[in-house]
Amino acid sequence: MEGAPVTAQPITTSRLPSLTGLRFIAAALVFAVHGASTGVFKDQAVAADYFTFFGNAGAVGVSFFFLLSGFVLTWSARTGDSARRFWRRRFFKIVPNHVVTFAAALVLMSLVSAQIAFPQTLANLFLLHAWLPDVSYVETANTVSWSLSVEMLFYLAFPLLIRLVNKVRPNRLWYGAAGAAALVLVLPVIAQHLLPGTPHYSFLPVSWTQVWFVYVFPLSRLLEFLLGMFMARILLTGRWPGLGLLPAGLLAVAAYLLPVFVTFNQLYNYAAVTVVPLALLIPAAAAADVRGRRTWLSTRTFVWLGEISFAFYLVHSLVLTYGHRIFGSQPNIFGQPTGPAWGAPAGLAFLAGCFAVSVLLAWGLYALLERPAMRRWSRPARAASGARAGVAADA
Protein backbone atom coordinates (compact mmCIF):
# COMPACT_ATOMS: atom_id res chain seq x y z
CA MET A 1 0.00 0.00 0.00
CA GLU A 2 1.19 3.55 -0.75
CA GLY A 3 0.73 4.71 2.81
CA ALA A 4 2.23 1.67 4.56
CA PRO A 5 5.55 2.04 6.38
CA VAL A 6 8.60 1.02 4.39
CA THR A 7 9.61 -1.52 7.01
CA ALA A 8 9.34 -2.17 10.70
CA GLN A 9 13.07 -2.93 10.89
CA PRO A 10 16.20 -1.00 9.86
CA ILE A 11 16.74 -1.19 6.12
CA THR A 12 19.84 -1.49 4.00
CA THR A 13 20.89 1.35 1.74
CA SER A 14 20.18 1.31 -1.96
CA ARG A 15 20.51 3.67 -4.90
CA LEU A 16 18.00 6.51 -4.92
CA PRO A 17 17.34 7.47 -8.56
CA SER A 18 14.21 9.46 -7.74
CA LEU A 19 16.26 11.80 -5.57
CA THR A 20 18.75 12.16 -8.41
CA GLY A 21 15.90 13.21 -10.67
CA LEU A 22 14.61 15.66 -8.08
CA ARG A 23 18.01 17.35 -8.03
CA PHE A 24 17.44 18.63 -11.54
CA ILE A 25 13.99 19.95 -10.65
CA ALA A 26 15.64 21.97 -7.87
CA ALA A 27 18.36 23.23 -10.24
CA ALA A 28 15.69 24.25 -12.76
CA LEU A 29 13.93 26.27 -10.04
CA VAL A 30 17.15 28.18 -9.41
CA PHE A 31 17.45 28.80 -13.16
CA ALA A 32 13.88 30.14 -13.18
CA VAL A 33 14.52 32.79 -10.53
CA HIS A 34 17.72 33.94 -12.22
CA GLY A 35 15.78 34.12 -15.47
CA ALA A 36 13.32 36.39 -13.67
CA SER A 37 16.09 38.80 -12.70
CA THR A 38 17.70 39.14 -16.15
CA GLY A 39 15.20 41.74 -17.35
CA VAL A 40 14.34 40.07 -20.66
CA PHE A 41 10.68 41.15 -20.68
CA LYS A 42 9.81 44.60 -22.02
CA ASP A 43 6.25 44.50 -20.69
CA GLN A 44 6.52 45.31 -16.97
CA ALA A 45 3.29 43.45 -16.23
CA VAL A 46 4.71 40.28 -17.80
CA ALA A 47 7.97 40.74 -15.88
CA ALA A 48 6.06 41.26 -12.64
CA ASP A 49 3.89 38.17 -13.18
CA TYR A 50 6.94 36.07 -14.01
CA PHE A 51 8.75 37.28 -10.90
CA THR A 52 5.68 36.75 -8.73
CA PHE A 53 5.52 33.10 -9.73
CA PHE A 54 9.26 32.34 -9.80
CA GLY A 55 10.65 34.90 -7.36
CA ASN A 56 11.01 32.34 -4.56
CA ALA A 57 11.92 29.40 -6.81
CA GLY A 58 15.63 29.77 -6.21
CA ALA A 59 15.24 29.80 -2.43
CA VAL A 60 13.18 26.61 -2.63
CA GLY A 61 15.77 24.94 -4.87
CA VAL A 62 18.67 25.91 -2.60
CA SER A 63 16.84 24.76 0.53
CA PHE A 64 16.13 21.44 -1.18
CA PHE A 65 19.83 21.03 -2.01
CA PHE A 66 20.87 21.69 1.59
CA LEU A 67 18.33 19.21 2.95
CA LEU A 68 19.30 16.69 0.30
CA SER A 69 23.00 16.97 1.17
CA GLY A 70 22.33 15.97 4.76
CA PHE A 71 20.00 13.16 3.70
CA VAL A 72 22.23 11.62 1.01
CA LEU A 73 25.48 11.85 2.97
CA THR A 74 23.82 10.15 5.95
CA TRP A 75 22.18 7.56 3.72
CA SER A 76 25.47 6.66 2.05
CA ALA A 77 27.72 6.95 5.12
CA ARG A 78 30.22 4.09 5.18
CA THR A 79 31.06 2.11 8.29
CA GLY A 80 34.71 2.59 9.11
CA ASP A 81 35.10 5.52 6.72
CA SER A 82 37.61 8.12 7.89
CA ALA A 83 37.06 11.86 7.91
CA ARG A 84 40.07 12.30 5.63
CA ARG A 85 38.70 9.95 2.97
CA PHE A 86 35.28 11.59 3.19
CA TRP A 87 36.74 15.08 2.81
CA ARG A 88 38.84 13.91 -0.13
CA ARG A 89 35.76 12.64 -1.98
CA ARG A 90 33.82 15.85 -1.37
CA PHE A 91 36.79 18.02 -2.37
CA PHE A 92 37.12 16.40 -5.77
CA LYS A 93 33.36 16.45 -6.26
CA ILE A 94 33.08 20.21 -5.67
CA VAL A 95 36.35 22.01 -6.30
CA PRO A 96 37.26 21.14 -9.94
CA ASN A 97 33.90 22.38 -11.26
CA HIS A 98 34.10 25.44 -9.04
CA VAL A 99 37.59 26.41 -10.19
CA VAL A 100 36.72 26.03 -13.88
CA THR A 101 33.50 28.06 -13.64
CA PHE A 102 35.25 30.65 -11.45
CA ALA A 103 37.91 31.09 -14.15
CA ALA A 104 35.22 31.27 -16.83
CA ALA A 105 33.46 34.00 -14.85
CA LEU A 106 36.65 36.07 -14.63
CA VAL A 107 37.23 35.75 -18.38
CA LEU A 108 33.66 36.82 -19.12
CA MET A 109 33.90 39.73 -16.69
CA SER A 110 37.07 40.87 -18.44
CA LEU A 111 35.42 40.69 -21.84
CA VAL A 112 32.64 43.05 -20.75
CA SER A 113 35.05 45.26 -18.80
CA ALA A 114 33.40 44.48 -15.48
CA GLN A 115 35.29 45.52 -12.37
CA ILE A 116 37.01 42.65 -10.53
CA ALA A 117 37.41 43.44 -6.82
CA PHE A 118 40.44 41.63 -5.43
CA PRO A 119 39.43 40.68 -1.85
CA GLN A 120 35.91 39.66 -2.86
CA THR A 121 37.14 37.58 -5.79
CA LEU A 122 39.81 35.89 -3.68
CA ALA A 123 37.23 35.00 -1.04
CA ASN A 124 35.03 33.57 -3.80
CA LEU A 125 37.86 31.39 -5.10
CA PHE A 126 38.53 29.90 -1.66
CA LEU A 127 34.79 29.59 -0.90
CA LEU A 128 34.89 31.83 2.16
CA HIS A 129 32.54 34.54 0.91
CA ALA A 130 29.30 33.28 2.47
CA TRP A 131 30.75 33.98 5.92
CA LEU A 132 31.03 37.72 5.29
CA PRO A 133 27.86 39.87 5.69
CA ASP A 134 28.79 42.07 2.74
CA VAL A 135 26.76 41.74 -0.45
CA SER A 136 29.78 42.56 -2.62
CA TYR A 137 31.38 39.27 -1.55
CA VAL A 138 28.41 37.25 -2.80
CA GLU A 139 27.75 39.19 -6.00
CA THR A 140 31.12 38.59 -7.62
CA ALA A 141 32.63 36.12 -10.12
CA ASN A 142 30.26 33.14 -10.41
CA THR A 143 27.69 34.40 -7.92
CA VAL A 144 25.96 31.05 -7.34
CA SER A 145 29.12 29.69 -5.72
CA TRP A 146 28.08 31.19 -2.36
CA SER A 147 26.10 28.00 -1.76
CA LEU A 148 29.31 25.97 -2.18
CA SER A 149 30.80 28.06 0.62
CA VAL A 150 27.88 26.88 2.75
CA GLU A 151 28.29 23.27 1.62
CA MET A 152 31.95 23.32 2.66
CA LEU A 153 30.81 23.84 6.26
CA PHE A 154 28.47 20.86 5.89
CA TYR A 155 31.30 18.66 4.69
CA LEU A 156 33.72 19.78 7.40
CA ALA A 157 31.12 19.18 10.11
CA PHE A 158 29.65 15.92 8.78
CA PRO A 159 32.12 13.45 10.38
CA LEU A 160 31.23 14.90 13.79
CA LEU A 161 27.52 15.37 13.11
CA ILE A 162 27.02 11.81 11.87
CA ARG A 163 28.42 10.48 15.14
CA LEU A 164 26.05 12.66 17.13
CA VAL A 165 22.99 11.86 15.00
CA ASN A 166 23.76 8.13 15.09
CA LYS A 167 23.70 8.28 18.89
CA VAL A 168 20.09 9.49 18.90
CA ARG A 169 17.74 6.63 19.71
CA PRO A 170 15.42 5.69 16.82
CA ASN A 171 12.32 6.54 18.86
CA ARG A 172 13.66 10.08 19.39
CA LEU A 173 14.71 10.88 15.84
CA TRP A 174 11.46 12.69 15.08
CA TYR A 175 12.11 14.97 18.06
CA GLY A 176 15.51 15.83 16.61
CA ALA A 177 13.97 16.55 13.20
CA ALA A 178 11.24 18.70 14.76
CA GLY A 179 13.83 20.66 16.74
CA ALA A 180 15.95 21.39 13.65
CA ALA A 181 12.85 22.45 11.68
CA ALA A 182 11.67 24.68 14.55
CA LEU A 183 15.02 26.47 14.61
CA VAL A 184 14.74 27.14 10.87
CA LEU A 185 11.34 28.73 11.55
CA VAL A 186 12.85 30.88 14.31
CA LEU A 187 15.65 32.35 12.17
CA PRO A 188 13.41 34.91 10.36
CA VAL A 189 12.03 36.04 13.72
CA ILE A 190 15.55 36.65 15.00
CA ALA A 191 16.52 38.51 11.83
CA GLN A 192 13.35 40.59 11.82
CA HIS A 193 13.56 41.73 15.44
CA LEU A 194 17.27 41.70 16.29
CA LEU A 195 19.01 42.79 13.08
CA PRO A 196 18.75 46.20 11.36
CA GLY A 197 16.04 46.33 8.71
CA THR A 198 17.56 49.21 6.75
CA PRO A 199 18.91 50.11 4.33
CA HIS A 200 16.69 47.93 2.18
CA TYR A 201 18.38 45.45 -0.14
CA SER A 202 17.49 46.21 -3.76
CA PHE A 203 13.69 46.39 -4.06
CA LEU A 204 13.07 44.08 -1.08
CA PRO A 205 11.57 45.46 2.16
CA VAL A 206 14.40 43.90 4.22
CA SER A 207 18.09 44.66 4.66
CA TRP A 208 21.00 42.68 3.25
CA THR A 209 22.12 41.88 6.80
CA GLN A 210 18.76 40.18 7.43
CA VAL A 211 18.88 38.36 4.09
CA TRP A 212 22.44 37.22 4.75
CA PHE A 213 21.61 35.89 8.21
CA VAL A 214 18.61 33.84 7.03
CA TYR A 215 19.68 32.85 3.52
CA VAL A 216 23.49 32.93 3.20
CA PHE A 217 25.08 32.53 6.65
CA PRO A 218 26.50 28.96 6.72
CA LEU A 219 25.64 28.32 10.39
CA SER A 220 21.99 29.20 9.71
CA ARG A 221 21.80 26.84 6.73
CA LEU A 222 23.48 24.06 8.75
CA LEU A 223 20.08 23.52 10.38
CA GLU A 224 18.59 22.32 7.07
CA PHE A 225 21.54 19.99 6.54
CA LEU A 226 21.01 18.58 10.04
CA LEU A 227 17.29 18.15 9.36
CA GLY A 228 18.13 16.18 6.22
CA MET A 229 20.40 13.94 8.29
CA PHE A 230 17.59 13.23 10.76
CA MET A 231 15.19 12.39 7.93
CA ALA A 232 17.66 9.88 6.51
CA ARG A 233 18.04 8.20 9.88
CA ILE A 234 14.26 8.09 10.27
CA LEU A 235 13.93 6.19 7.01
CA LEU A 236 16.94 3.97 7.66
CA THR A 237 15.66 2.89 11.07
CA GLY A 238 12.16 2.07 9.85
CA ARG A 239 10.52 5.07 11.51
CA TRP A 240 9.12 6.59 8.31
CA PRO A 241 5.30 6.64 8.51
CA GLY A 242 4.88 5.78 4.83
CA LEU A 243 3.86 9.15 3.37
CA GLY A 244 3.73 8.53 -0.38
CA LEU A 245 5.59 10.48 -3.04
CA LEU A 246 2.41 11.92 -4.57
CA PRO A 247 0.95 13.48 -1.40
CA ALA A 248 4.41 14.66 -0.34
CA GLY A 249 4.91 16.23 -3.75
CA LEU A 250 1.53 17.95 -3.63
CA LEU A 251 2.34 19.30 -0.17
CA ALA A 252 5.64 20.71 -1.46
CA VAL A 253 3.91 22.33 -4.45
CA ALA A 254 1.29 23.87 -2.15
CA ALA A 255 4.04 25.28 0.09
CA TYR A 256 5.78 26.71 -2.98
CA LEU A 257 2.59 28.38 -4.19
CA LEU A 258 1.58 29.73 -0.78
CA PRO A 259 3.78 32.88 -0.94
CA VAL A 260 2.50 33.52 -4.48
CA PHE A 261 -0.99 34.09 -3.14
CA VAL A 262 -0.32 35.02 0.50
CA THR A 263 2.02 37.85 1.45
CA PHE A 264 4.72 36.91 3.96
CA ASN A 265 7.66 38.84 5.24
CA GLN A 266 10.35 38.07 2.66
CA LEU A 267 12.60 36.53 5.30
CA TYR A 268 10.14 33.64 5.80
CA ASN A 269 10.15 32.81 2.08
CA TYR A 270 13.82 31.83 1.99
CA ALA A 271 13.33 28.56 3.88
CA ALA A 272 10.76 28.71 6.67
CA VAL A 273 7.63 28.32 4.54
CA THR A 274 8.84 25.27 2.62
CA VAL A 275 11.36 23.53 4.88
CA VAL A 276 8.94 21.00 6.40
CA PRO A 277 7.27 19.95 3.11
CA LEU A 278 10.69 19.59 1.44
CA ALA A 279 11.97 17.59 4.41
CA LEU A 280 9.03 15.20 3.92
CA LEU A 281 9.38 15.04 0.13
CA ILE A 282 12.95 13.74 0.20
CA PRO A 283 12.35 10.59 2.29
CA ALA A 284 9.06 10.00 0.47
CA ALA A 285 10.96 9.82 -2.84
CA ALA A 286 13.69 7.69 -1.26
CA ALA A 287 11.09 5.32 0.20
CA ALA A 288 9.61 4.81 -3.26
CA ASP A 289 13.05 3.77 -4.51
CA VAL A 290 13.56 1.44 -1.54
CA ARG A 291 10.26 -0.26 -2.33
CA GLY A 292 11.40 -0.70 -5.93
CA ARG A 293 8.64 1.54 -7.26
CA ARG A 294 9.47 3.13 -10.61
CA THR A 295 8.64 6.83 -10.67
CA TRP A 296 8.88 9.41 -13.45
CA LEU A 297 11.78 10.90 -11.51
CA SER A 298 13.73 7.63 -11.74
CA THR A 299 13.55 7.39 -15.53
CA ARG A 300 16.81 7.39 -17.44
CA THR A 301 16.30 10.97 -18.70
CA PHE A 302 15.70 12.48 -15.27
CA VAL A 303 18.51 10.49 -13.66
CA TRP A 304 20.89 11.78 -16.34
CA LEU A 305 19.67 15.34 -15.82
CA GLY A 306 20.13 14.88 -12.09
CA GLU A 307 23.68 13.68 -12.60
CA ILE A 308 24.60 16.85 -14.48
CA SER A 309 22.59 19.11 -12.15
CA PHE A 310 25.60 20.29 -10.13
CA ALA A 311 27.39 21.36 -13.29
CA PHE A 312 24.13 22.91 -14.56
CA TYR A 313 23.82 24.90 -11.36
CA LEU A 314 27.33 26.30 -11.75
CA VAL A 315 27.06 27.30 -15.42
CA HIS A 316 23.49 28.53 -15.78
CA SER A 317 23.91 31.98 -14.23
CA LEU A 318 26.92 32.72 -16.43
CA VAL A 319 24.94 31.67 -19.50
CA LEU A 320 21.99 33.87 -18.55
CA THR A 321 24.05 36.91 -17.58
CA TYR A 322 26.61 37.01 -20.36
CA GLY A 323 24.38 35.44 -22.99
CA HIS A 324 22.05 38.37 -22.46
CA ARG A 325 24.89 40.89 -22.67
CA ILE A 326 25.68 39.67 -26.20
CA PHE A 327 22.59 41.55 -27.42
CA GLY A 328 23.53 44.90 -25.88
CA SER A 329 23.59 46.55 -22.47
CA GLN A 330 21.03 48.22 -20.27
CA PRO A 331 20.24 48.08 -16.52
CA ASN A 332 17.99 45.31 -15.17
CA ILE A 333 15.56 45.55 -12.24
CA PHE A 334 18.51 45.51 -9.83
CA GLY A 335 20.28 48.36 -11.63
CA GLN A 336 22.96 46.01 -12.94
CA PRO A 337 24.06 46.03 -16.60
CA THR A 338 22.33 43.40 -18.69
CA GLY A 339 20.94 42.93 -22.18
CA PRO A 340 17.85 44.33 -23.92
CA ALA A 341 14.21 43.59 -23.12
CA TRP A 342 11.81 41.87 -25.54
CA GLY A 343 8.19 40.88 -25.85
CA ALA A 344 6.97 37.82 -23.96
CA PRO A 345 7.50 35.28 -26.82
CA ALA A 346 11.04 36.47 -27.56
CA GLY A 347 11.90 36.69 -23.85
CA LEU A 348 10.69 33.14 -23.23
CA ALA A 349 12.56 31.93 -26.30
CA PHE A 350 15.75 33.49 -24.95
CA LEU A 351 15.29 31.78 -21.58
CA ALA A 352 14.58 28.45 -23.29
CA GLY A 353 17.73 28.85 -25.38
CA CYS A 354 19.81 29.63 -22.29
CA PHE A 355 18.34 26.59 -20.57
CA ALA A 356 19.35 24.35 -23.49
CA VAL A 357 22.84 25.84 -23.67
CA SER A 358 23.25 25.39 -19.91
CA VAL A 359 22.29 21.71 -20.21
CA LEU A 360 24.81 21.18 -23.01
CA LEU A 361 27.62 22.94 -21.14
CA ALA A 362 26.75 21.04 -17.96
CA TRP A 363 26.91 17.77 -19.85
CA GLY A 364 30.37 18.65 -21.13
CA LEU A 365 31.58 19.76 -17.70
CA TYR A 366 30.24 16.61 -16.07
CA ALA A 367 31.61 14.23 -18.70
CA LEU A 368 35.00 15.88 -19.21
CA LEU A 369 35.82 17.11 -15.70
CA GLU A 370 33.51 16.20 -12.84
CA ARG A 371 33.19 12.47 -13.44
CA PRO A 372 36.86 11.90 -14.48
CA ALA A 373 38.10 13.88 -11.47
CA MET A 374 35.99 11.80 -9.11
CA ARG A 375 37.13 8.54 -10.67
CA ARG A 376 40.81 9.45 -10.66
CA TRP A 377 41.37 11.42 -7.47
CA SER A 378 38.49 10.86 -5.04
CA ARG A 379 40.22 7.81 -3.56
CA PRO A 380 43.85 7.34 -2.53
CA ALA A 381 46.06 5.87 -5.26
CA ARG A 382 46.42 2.52 -3.48
CA ALA A 383 42.66 2.10 -3.04
CA ALA A 384 41.96 3.19 -6.61
CA SER A 385 44.52 0.76 -8.07
CA GLY A 386 43.14 -2.02 -5.89
CA ALA A 387 39.63 -1.35 -7.16
CA ARG A 388 40.82 -1.41 -10.78
CA ALA A 389 42.65 -4.70 -10.14
CA GLY A 390 39.50 -6.18 -8.64
CA VAL A 391 37.48 -5.18 -11.68
CA ALA A 392 40.08 -6.72 -13.99
CA ALA A 393 40.06 -9.96 -11.96
CA ASP A 394 36.26 -10.13 -12.14
CA ALA A 395 36.41 -9.62 -15.89
N, C-alpha and C positions, 0 to 999 in steps of 0.2 A: 504494500500500500504506500502511496505517496507520503502520507503523514506519519508512517511508522518510524520508530527510531532506527538508526543505521544498525546498531548492535547493542546488546546489553553488556558486552565485554569489550576490553580494549582492542583496537583494530590495528592491523599492520598498514604501513604506508603504501601508497600506490601513486602512479602518475595521475596528474590532475589536469587533463586537457581542457576542461571547461573553464578553469581559472586562467589558463593560457589564453583562451579566446576572449575572456573578459578583459584581459590586459589591453587588448587593442581597442575595445569599446572605451575604456578609460582614456587611452591616448587620443582617440578621436574626439572625445569631449574637450580635452585640452586644446586640440587644434581648433575646435569650434569657437572657443572663447578668444583665442588669438586672432582668428578670422574676424571676429566681431570688432576687434580694436584696430584693424588695419585701415579702416575708413574707405572701403571700396564702394560704398553705396552713396550715390549723389542725393537721393531722396532721404531726407532726415527722418521721415516717418518709418521708412523701411529699415534704416539703420537702427532706429530706436526699438522697433519690434524685434529685430534680429538680436540686439543686445539684451532685451528683456528676456528672451527665451534662452539665450546661451551665455548670458553674463556670468552665471555661477557654474557653468559647465566645467571650467578648468579647476575650480576649487573641489568639485565633486571627484573629478578624475584624480587629482593629486591625493586627496584623502583616501580614495580607494587604493592607490599605489602604496601608501604608507601602511594601511591596514594589511594589505596583501603581503608586504615584505615580512611583517611579523608572523603572519600565518604560514607562509611558505617556508621560511627559514626554520620555524619550529617543526613543521610537518616533516621536513627533510633532514632534521638534525641527526647526525651520525653518532652512535655510541662510540666513545673512545676518541672522537675527533678532537684535535688540539685547537686552541685559539689561533695559533700561528697558521695552521693549514687553512682554517676557515677564513682568516683575514686575507691570505694569499688568493684564495678563490674569488673573494669579493673584489679585491683590488684589480685583478685581471678581467673581471666582468665589467667594471665601471670605468676604470681610468683610461684604457686605450681609446674608447669611443669619445670620452670627454676631451682628451687632449687633441684628437683630430678635429672635432667640431669647434673647440676653442680656437685652434689655429685657423680654421676656415672662417670663423667670425672675425678674427683680426684682419685677415686678408680682405674680406668684404667691407669691413669698416674703413680700411685704407683706400679701397677703390672709390668709396663715396665721400672720402675726406672727412669721415666722422672722427671726433676727438677721442683719443685713447688715453684715459687717465691711468697713470702708472700704479698707484697703490690699489685702486679698485680692481684693475685687471689682474694684478699679481694675486690678490686675494681670491679672485675667480679661478685662476689656474690651480691654486692649491686647495680649492673647495673650502675656504674659510669664510666666505662672504655672507653666509646666512646668519652668522653669529653677530654681525655688526648692524645696529639699528639705524642704518643710513641707506636711503633708497638708492643712492648712486652706486653702492656696492652690488646691489642686486641687478640694476638695470645697466649692465655692461657686458661686453663680449656676447657669449651665447646665454642670454638672460635666463633660460629655463634651467640652467645648471645649478641654480640655488637649491633646488630639491635634492641634488646629489650631495650638496653640503650637509643637508639634513640626514640623508641616508648614511653618510659616513659615520655620524654619531650612532645610528642604529647598529651598524656593523661593529663598531668598536665596543658597544655595550652588550651585544648579543651573548657572547660567551658567559658573562656574568648573569644577565637576565634569564637565560635559559635554565641555569642552575636554580635560580630563585623560583621561577614559574614551575619547574618540575617538582619542587618541594611542596607546592600547594596541593592539598588533598583533593582528589577528584570531586568530592561532594561540595567543595568550596570554590571550585573554579568559576562558577557563575557569579559568586560574590566579587571575585577579583575582576571579572569582566565588567560587572556593573560599576565597580569603583572607578576603573579606568575611564569608562564612558561618562560617568558623572563628572569627573575632573575635566574632560573635554567640554562639557556643557558649562562648566564654571569659568573657563578661560575668558569668554567674551564679557562676562560680568566683571571680572577683574580688570580687563582692559578698559571697559566702559567707565568704571567708577574710580579707578586708581591711576590711570595713565592720562596724559593730556590729550584732549580731543581736537585741538587746533595746533598748527594750521591744518586745514583739510588737505587730504591727499588727492590730487587731481580733482575729479568731479564728485568724489565720494564724500559723504557727510561724516567721515571719521579721519583721524590723523594717521600718518605713516607709522608712527610709534605704535599705535593700537593695532594696525594691520600687521606690522612686523611681529608683535608679541603673539597674536593669535594664529597667523598664517605662516610665518617664516621662521621664527625662533625655534631652533632644533629641539630644545628641551620641552617646548609645548607640544611639538609634533610627535615626540617620543611616546606620548600617551596613546596615540592611535596605533603605533607599532606594538606597544605592550598589549593593547586590546586585541590586536590580531593574533598575538601569541596565545593569549587566553582562549580565543575561539578555536585555535588549532588543537590545543590540549583538550578542550571540551569535546571536540569530535573524536580525537584519538582515544580518549578514555571512555567512549560510549555514552557520554552525557548529552549528546545532541538530541533535542526533542523530535526531530524528524520534519522540521519545516521544509516544505518542498521548494524547488527552484522557482517555479512559477509564482507562488504567493510571495516569496522573498523578493523576486524581481519586480513584481507589481508594487510592493511596499517601497522599494528603492526608487522606482519611477515616481510614485506619489510624493515621496520626500523631495525629489528633485524639482517637481512641479510646484510644490507648496510655496516657495518664495516668488514664483512667477505671478501667483495670484494673491498672495498675502504678503504685506510689507513687513519685513523684519529689520531690525538694526543690522547693517551690513556685516558686522562682526560675527553674527550668528550664522551667516550664510557660508562662511569659509569651511566649517566642519560640523558645528553643533547640530544643525538641522538634519543632516544626513548620516551622521556617524553611526547611529544605532542600526538603521536599515542596511547600510553597507556592511556593517559587522555581521549581520545576519545573512546577507546575500552570499558572502564568500564561503562560509561552511555549507550553506545549502547547495551551492554549485559543486563543492568538493564532495559532499555526501552523494550527489548524483553520480559522480565518477566512481566513488567507492562501490556503489551498488552495481556498477556496470551499465548504467543507463546512458544511452547515446543521446546527447543534446545537440542543438544547432551550434552551440558554442564549441563543441568538441569535434566538429567536422574538420577535414584536412585544411580547408581554406582559412578558417578562423584560427586554428592552431598555428598555421604558418604566419598569419598576420600578428598573432600574439608573440611569436618568436622574434619578429623584427620590431616589436612595439617600442623597445628601449631605444633602438636606433632611430625609429620614427619620431619619438619624443624629442630627441636631441637635434634632429635636422629640421623639423617642421617650421619652427619659428624663424629660422634663417631663410627658409624658402619663402615664407609669407612676407617677411620684412623686405628682403633685398630683391625678391621677385617683383614686388610691387614697385620698388624704386626704379626698376628698369624702364617703366612707362613715364617717368617724370618725378617731380617732387613737389609736395605741398603738405601742410601740417595735418595730422589726424586729430581725433577727438582729445588726445592727450597733449596736443601741441608739439608732437614730435614729427620730424620730416618723414613723409611717406609718399606713396604714389597718388595718381589721380583717382577721382571717384567716378563711378559709372551708374547706369540704370541697373535695376534689380537683376535682369537676365545676365547682363555682362558681368556684374559683380559676382553672382553665383557661379558663373562659368570660370571666372578667375580663381575662386576658392576651390572649385572642383579640380582645376588644373594643378594648383599648388598641392592639393591632397594627393593627386596621382604622382606628381614629381617627388613628393616626400616619401611615398611608398617605395618608389624605384630607388631613390638614394638610400633609404633605410635598408632595403634588400642588399644593395651593394656593400654598405657598411657592415651589415651583419655577416654576409658571406665572405667578405674579403678581410675583415679585421676582427670583429667580435668573436665569432665562432673559432677561427684559427688561433687567436690569442688564448682563449679559454682552453683549447685542446693542447696547446704547446706549453703554456706557462702556469696554468692554474694548479698544477701539482708539481711537487719536487721532481727533479730529473730521474731519481732512482725509482720513484713510484710510477712515473709515466712510462719509463722503459720497461718496468715489470708488467704493467698493464698491456703494453704492446706485445710483449713476449707471450703473455697469456692468450691474447687474441690469436697470435700466430699459431700457438700450440693447438688451440681449439680448431682452427682451420685445418 
